[in-house]
Amino acid sequence: MSDDLWSEPRGPHLPDTLMRIPLGVWPFLALAVLAAYGQWEMLRAGPLDNGLDAFWALVRAVAALTVPLLGAALFFRHPTAHRMFPNIAFGVALFAASTVVDALRQPVMDGIGGTDIEYDAWLYAGTGYSLIQALVRVFAITYLAIGLSDARRFEDRAPARVEGIVLVVAALASTAVSAVLGYLSAPDQPGLLAIATAGQVLTNLAWAYLGWTALRGWAAGEEPSRGWGLVGAAGVAYLAVVVIAAALNVVIWVVSPTEGPVPVVYEVYQLLGVVIAAIWLALLAAFWLGLPAEPDADDVALDELPEPA
């Protein structure tokens, strides 16, 4: 009998199901596992007294776990995303890095608090760390928006200046309201207010840019349409949350000094937390749907042709 009839046995190997998962997915899954462990430790530190506490713990966990999973979804649908969509890949990598930055906050602040540092300096350290956290996400959102803009294949069907102006006004107005209320509450801490305001305005503008970019792509017929629409809706929803939160802060500032705690405000704040978790789920769903569509082979070939002399 010929040896050709015998198939060569396979050596030790991982299950085929795992081997089919692109290599770029695994680092993001590892960070998601670490995020899940962090949420579990938080649950252990603060026991849940009722079903409502369990619900809000679930909401916090959804937001924390979704951020690193954005990269997993991108690379699962586009294994060569780092070459095909480098700006988007860098954006989701920064989102994943923000998970580590967020996790390090408590140990860093505990370490600073264990020294002989003055209380005001400790406040500045905490606010400065919050600014670092905000900047990581600002760059992540911005690179994501730039990458989506680069991935577009169709021109705008109609000008979208009005939508962009509305989003920018919402971003700036909500920040201005928060800054004014912050100054009225603590006029002796202008430095802290300036740092916090800088982080908020940059974050809001980044979300406005992402929402505007995605809505333009959705209106132009980019694929997958639902993916572009979800990202656009996420950007708009985030700005709606900050505007509503600013309005609630105004209500509290006006009413609380004379009439005490404002009814329903706390419940509305909690609902805004649910919306934030839904925003991250919308981004995850968009990448799971294959956002953005890969360019056609014909388009790639045309891009590689030399320009006429």
N, C-alpha and C positions, 0 to 999 in steps of 0.2 A: 504494500500500500504506500502511495506517495505521501511525503511529508506535507505536500501542498494541501491535502485534504483536512489537515489538522489546523484549527484556528489557534493562534498563539494566545495563551492565557494572559489576562490582564493582571498587572501587579496591584498592590494595595492602592486604593484610591477612595476619594470621598464619594458619597452618593451622587448619582447623576443630577438629581434635583438641585443640589447645592452647587455642582459644577456649572450648571447653566446660569447661575446668578452672576452678573458681571462683577468683575473685581472691584470696580469703583463703588459698589453699593456697600461693601462690608465696613469701611471706616464709619460711615454714617449710621449703620445699624449698631455698631459698637457704642457710639456716642448716645444713641437712643436708649440702649441698655443702661448706660451710666445715668442718663436722665431719669429713667424709670426707678433705678436704685435710689436716687436722690429724693424722688417723690415718696417712695416707700419709707425712707428714713423720716421724712416730714410727717407722714401719717403716724409713725410710731412715737414721734415726739409729742404729737398732739392728738390724743384719742378722739374719735368721732362720737359725739353724744347723741346724735339723732340722724335721721335720714337726710335732712337738709345739709348738715355738715358733710355727709358723704357725697352729696351731689356737688357741692362747691369744691370739694377735694378732687372729684373727677374732672370738673371744669379746669382746674389748675393743671392737673396732670395732662389733659389733652393738649393744652397750649405748650407745655414743657416738652412733651414727646414729639409733637408735630414738627417743631423747628428743625431738629436734626434729620427727621425723615424726609424733608424736602429734597435733600441731596440724594437720598436712597431712591426716591421715586424718579428723579431726573436721570440718574445713571442706569436705573433698571430699564427705562424706556429708550434711553440714548446712551449706550455703553461708551461711545466715543465723544461724549458731551464736552470733555475738556479740550478737544480739538475742534469740534464742530460749533460749539457754543461756549467759547472760553469765558466770556464775561458772566454768563449765567452760571457756569460751573464755579467761578470764583465767588459769585454772590451766595450760592447755597453753601459753599465752604465757609464763608464768613458767618452765615447763619449757624452752622454747626459749631464754629468757634465761639459764638456767643453763648452756647450752652455751657462751655467750659468757663468762660468769663463770669457768667451768672453763678455757677457753682462755687467759684473761688471767692465770691464776695463775702460770705459770712466768715470763712476762715481768715481772710485778710483783715476784715473789720475787727474780728475778735483779737487778732494779733496786735493791731494798732491800739485797741482799747486796753490791752494788758500792759501797755507802757505808761509812762508818766505824762502822756500828752494831755494838754488842756482840752476842755470840752469843746470850745469853739474850733480848735484845730481838728478835733475828731469829727465835728460836723462838716468841716471843709473836706476832710478826707472822704467821708461818705458821699458827699455831693460830687466830688471829683470822680470817685469810682462810678457813680451813676452816669456821669458824662461819658466815661470810657465805655460803659455798657451801651449807651445810646449811640455813640459814634460807630461802634462795631456794627450795629444793626443799620445805621444810616448808610454806611458804605455797602452793606449787603443788599439793602433795598435798591440803592442807586445802581449798583452793578447789575442787579437783576433787571432793572428797567432799561439800562443801556443795552444789555444782551437781547432783550425782547425787541427793542427797536432795531438792532442789527439783524435779527432773524426775520424781520418782515419782508414779504415778497411783493406786496401790493401797495400802491400809493393810497393816500387818504381819498375817500370818495367825496368828502366835504370838509371844509375847515373846522377845526375843533378848538378854536381860540376861546370861545365863550366857556366851554366846559373846563378848559385849563384855568381860565381866570377865576371861575367859581371855586375850583379846588384850592387854588393858591390863596384866595381871600379867606376861605374857611380855615386853612392852615394858619394863616397869620392872625386872623381875628381871635381864634380860640387861644392862641399863645399870648396875645396882647391882654385878653381878659384875665388869664391866669397870672400874668406878670403884675398887672395892677392889683389884683387881690392879694398876691403874695407880698407886694410892697406895703399894702395897707395892714397886713397881718404882722409883718416883721420889718418895719422900716429901718431897723438898726443892723440888718444883715444884707446890704446891697450886693456884696460879693457872692454870697450863696445864691441869691436870686438871679444874678447875671449868669452863673454857671448853669443853674437849672433851666433858665429860659433859653439859653443857647442850645442845650440838648433837646428841648421840646420843639423849638422852631425848626431845627434841622430834621428831626424825626418826622414832623408833620409835612414838611416840604418834600421829603423823600417819598412818603406815601402818596402825596399828591402827584408827584412825577410818575410813580409806578402806575397809579390808577389811570392817569391821563394817557400814558403810553399804551396800556392794555385796552382801554376803551377805544382808542383810535384803531388798534389792530383788529379788534372785534368788529367795529363798524366797517372796516375795509374788507372784511371777509377772510381774514387769516384763519388758518387751521391749526389746531382744532378750535372751532368756534366757541364751544363751551369752555374750553380752557382759558382763552383770552377773556371771555366774559366773566369767568369766576375771578380772575386776577383784577380786572377792572372793578368788579363789585366789591372785592376785598379792599381796594384802595379807597373807594367812596365810603364804604362802611366804616373804615378806621377814622376818616375825617368826620363822619357823622357822630361817631362815639366821642371824639374830643370836643366837638362843638356842643353836644348835649351835656357832657361833663362840665364844660365851662359855664353853661347856662345854669346847671344845678348849683355850682359853686356861688354864682351870683345870687340865686334864690336863698341859699343858706346864709350868705353874708347879710342880706337885707332882712330876712325874717327872723333868724335865730336870736339875735340880741334882744328882741322884744317879746317873742312868742315861744322861745325854746326850740327844741328839735323839730324839724320840718317833717311831717308825715310823708311816707312813701318814698322819700329821697333815698334812703338806704337800700330799699328794694330795687329802685331804678339803677343805682350803682351796681348792684349785683347782676342785674340783667345786662348791663354794659359789659361786665366780665364774661358773660355767656357769648355776647357778640364777638368779643376779642378772640375767644376760643374758636368760634365759627369762622372767623377770618383766616386763622391759620389752617383750619381744615379745608377751606376753599382753595388756598394756595396749594396744599398737598394734593387735593383732587385735581387741580389744573395740571400739575406735573404728572400725575398718574394717568391722565387722559392723553399724555404725549406732548404737552406744550414744551417748546414750540415745534411745529412740524419741520421735519428735516427737508432741506432743499432737494428738488428733483435732480436726477442725474444729468438731465439736459441743461439745467441751470448751472450746475457745477462745471460742466464741460464748457459752457459759454464763458463763464467767469475766468477759466484758465486760458482762453484764447488770447494771443498777444494783441495789443492795441494796434490799429493801423497806423502806419508811418505818416 
